[in-house]
Amino acid sequence: MKVSSKGEYALRALILLGNHPGKVIGIQEIAEKTMVSIHYLEQLLLQLKKLGYVASKRGAKGGYILQMNAEAINIGEVIRQLEGPLSPMGCASITKYEPCALEEGCQLKPLWTLVRDTIAYVLERTTLEDLLQNRVTKLEGDDLVVIKRDA
């Protein structure tokens, strides 16, 4: 699984809008602050609008606003909707399985399945709010600590 510029830039836009809840931000400002061309950003924001993550407002003071609460925006879902499956190989994909002639007895498939499961584990447990609050962390020793939320 490789996150393309599409996924990266869409997340940048969501983060920017999430950092300004309730505020309509013009596409020019979004483009400048996310370092994404207006043309590409228009395409991404249209997709995010169709998916229900953002809303748009027309006119002189128009732009985009976060439509959903940041806590409700699951990063794994956003990436899947924009990029497709999280699996690094088709034979390990749950949603877009692609058979392989070497699959029976393959000693690599368990590795690809573990990679898929680990990626999904991290992304599915991360919300936009987690990103906004800098709660995403790293490995601590041998323990995978994904999100540090106060209890």
N, C-alpha and C positions, 0 to 999 in steps of 0.2 A: 504494500500500500504506500503510495506516494501522494502527499497532499500537494496539489498543483497551486499555481498562483491564484486560481479561482477560489479555492478554499481558504488560503491564507488571506487574501484581500477581503473576502466576505467577513472573515472573523475580525479583521482590523476595523472594518466599518461597523460591525456590531459592537465592538469594544468602545469605539468612539461615541456611538449613539448611547451606549449603556452608561458611559461616564457623564452624560448630560441628560438624565431622565426627564421626560416631559418637555424637552426642548426640540424644536424643529431646527435642523441644521441643513444649510444649503449644500448642494452637491459640490460646488467649488471649494468650500471649506473642508468638506469630507475628503475631497481629492487631495488637497494640499496637506492635510494632517495625516493621511494614510499613505501618501506618496503613490497614488494610483491614478491613472489617467481618467479623465471625466468620461470618456467614451466607454472604457471598460467598466468603470464604476456604475454607469447607468445600467448596463446589462446585469451586473451583479445585484444591484439594489432592486431591479425589477424582479429578479428571481426570488430574492429575500422577501419582497412584498407579496408575491404569489404564494409563498410558503407561510405567510402570516407573521413573519418576524418583525417587519417594519411596515410603516404606513407612510404615504406621501401626502404632501400638501402643495397645491398649486399656487401660483401667483408670485408677486414680488418678494414676499417673505416666506416663500415656499421652500421645500426641502424634504427631509426625511426625519422620522421619529421612530423610536423603538415602540413596537406595537405590543409586545409581550413583556411580562416582568422578566428581569434578568435571571431570576431563580428558576424560571420555567423553560429557559432556553438551554437545551441539552447539546453540548458540543458534539457528541457522537452522532446525534440525529442530524445536526446541521451538516457535518462532514459527509455523512452517508447520502443525504439529499442532494448535495452539490457535487460530490466526487464519486459516489458509488460505493461498492463494498470496501470494507476495511481489510480484507484478507490480502496478503502479499502475493498469493498464488490462487488461481482459479480452483484448484483441487481442494483447497482448504476453505473456500468460501461457503457460507451458509446461504446467503441470498442469491449469489450468482455462480453456483457450482459449475465447474467445467471439468469433465472427466479427462483423465490422462491415461495413455496406453501403459505407462509404467506404474500406475497407482497401486495395483495389487502387490503387496509386499514392499512398498516404497518406504524407505527409512528416512526420507526427508519430510514426508507429509506430517508426521507428529511435530516436527520443528515448525513448519508453516502454520499448523493449527495453534501451537502455543503462541507464536508471534501474533496471529489474528486475535486470539483470546486476550492477550496482554494489552494490545492496542485498544480493543473494545472495552476492556476493564477500565482503563484510564479514561478514555473519551466519554464513555457512558456515565461515569461518576463525576464528570466535570460539567458545571453549568457556566453560563456567561457571568453570573454573579461571583463564582469562584475566581474567574479570571480578573474581574474588576477589583476584587478584594485581595488579590495576590495570595490566594490560598493554595495554589498548585505548588507542590514541592517536589522532592526528588527521592531517590533511594537513600535510605538510612541504614547502612550496613547491608544486611541481606534482606531487609524488610522493605517492601514497596509501600511507601506512604504517598498516596495520591493527593488527597485533599485534607488540609488541616482546618477543620471547622471547630469553633468553640462549642462545647456541649451545652 
